C-alpha cells in the first residue's frame, strides 16, 4: 500500500489507534494523546516499542480570503489557512499537535500527508 499521501480514513483502515485511556475526552475520536504530563510519559514509553505516531502540523497549505457580511451589514474579509497535517511514525517534538498510540508496532518508518 502506498501510504505517502492518503486520507485519514485510509490511515484508520491501515493502522488501529488505541483510545486514550487517560483522557476520555481526547481529540481525534478519543485517540490523541497530549504533549505533556502523564499522557506524554505514556507516549514516550510506547515509542520505545515502535507504537507511536506523531500528529504534525506542517507549513501552511492553501490560503485564501473569505468574504462575508456580518449581521450589521459590514463586509468582513478573513484569511483562511488550511494547515497541512502529517502523521509520522515515531516520537517527534517539532510542530507536534499530539500523538497516537497504535495497537501493535509498526514495521517501517513512514510519514503520511493526510488529506
FENCORGI-V457051 format. One record per residue. RES is the residue in three letters. SS is DSSP state (@ for helix, = for strand, . for the rest). PHI is phi in whole degrees, -180 to 180 (999 if undefined). PSI is psi in whole degrees, -180 to 180 (NA if undefined). Layout:
# FENCORGI-V457051
((RES & SS & PHI & PSI) (RES & SS & PHI & PSI))
This chain:
# FENCORGI-V457051
((UNK & . & 999 & 130) (UNK & . & -81 & 111) (UNK & . & -113 & 24) (UNK & . & -75 & -27) (UNK & = & -148 & 90) (UNK & = & -127 & 168) (UNK & . & -82 & 165) (UNK & @ & -63 & -36) (UNK & @ & -63 & -42) (UNK & @ & -65 & -39) (UNK & @ & -60 & -46) (UNK & @ & -64 & -31) (UNK & @ & -73 & -28) (UNK & @ & -89 & -38) (UNK & . & -122 & 140) (UNK & . & -101 & 120) (UNK & = & -90 & 140) (UNK & . & -79 & 141) (UNK & . & -71 & 144) (UNK & . & -70 & 113) (UNK & . & -87 & -6) (UNK & . & -94 & -42) (UNK & . & -120 & 106) (UNK & . & -70 & -11) (UNK & . & -109 & 30) (UNK & . & -68 & 153) (UNK & @ & -70 & 176) (UNK & @ & 55 & 57) (UNK & @ & 57 & 35) (UNK & @ & 81 & 12) (UNK & . & -108 & -10) (UNK & . & -84 & 137) (UNK & = & -103 & 141) (UNK & . & -75 & 176) (UNK & . & -102 & 22) (UNK & . & -153 & 165) (UNK & @ & 64 & -147) (UNK & @ & -60 & -37) (UNK & @ & -65 & -43) (UNK & @ & -64 & -40) (UNK & @ & -62 & -42) (UNK & @ & -65 & -46) (UNK & @ & -60 & -44) (UNK & @ & -61 & -41) (UNK & @ & -65 & -41) (UNK & @ & -69 & -27) (UNK & @ & -65 & -28) (UNK & . & -68 & -17) (UNK & . & -107 & 15) (UNK & . & 56 & 43) (UNK & . & -117 & 8) (UNK & = & -108 & 138) (UNK & = & -122 & 130) (UNK & = & -94 & 133) (UNK & = & -90 & 117) (UNK & = & -118 & 134) (UNK & = & -96 & 116) (UNK & = & -86 & -171) (UNK & = & -57 & 158) (UNK & = & -58 & 140) (UNK & = & -90 & -132) (UNK & = & -68 & 137) (UNK & = & -124 & 142) (UNK & = & -153 & 163) (UNK & = & -100 & 129) (UNK & = & -108 & 130) (UNK & = & -114 & 135) (UNK & = & -149 & 165) (UNK & = & -106 & 124) (UNK & . & -77 & 172) (UNK & . & -59 & -20) (UNK & . & -91 & 5) (UNK & . & 84 & 13) (UNK & . & -94 & 132) (UNK & = & -75 & 129) (UNK & = & -118 & 133) (UNK & = & -114 & 130) (UNK & = & -131 & 131) (UNK & = & -79 & 124) (UNK & = & -110 & 131) (UNK & = & -126 & 126) (UNK & = & -96 & 101) (UNK & = & -68 & 148) (UNK & = & -82 & 136) (UNK & = & -114 & 134) (UNK & = & -129 & 148) (UNK & = & -114 & 123) (UNK & = & -122 & 134) (UNK & = & -63 & 144) (UNK & . & 94 & 179) (UNK & . & -97 & 114) (UNK & . & -126 & 150) (UNK & . & -117 & -12) (UNK & . & -87 & 130) (UNK & . & 58 & 25) (UNK & = & -82 & 141) (UNK & = & -97 & -30) (UNK & = & 172 & -165) (UNK & = & -138 & 154) (UNK & = & -112 & 149) (UNK & = & -114 & 125) (UNK & = & -84 & 156) (UNK & . & -72 & -21) (UNK & . & -147 & 161) (UNK & . & -62 & 145) (UNK & . & -80 & 155) (UNK & . & -95 & -17) (UNK & . & -154 & 157) (UNK & . & -71 & 144) (UNK & . & -153 & 157) (UNK & = & -137 & 127) (UNK & = & -122 & 129) (UNK & = & -86 & 123) (UNK & = & -94 & 123) (UNK & . & -96 & NA))
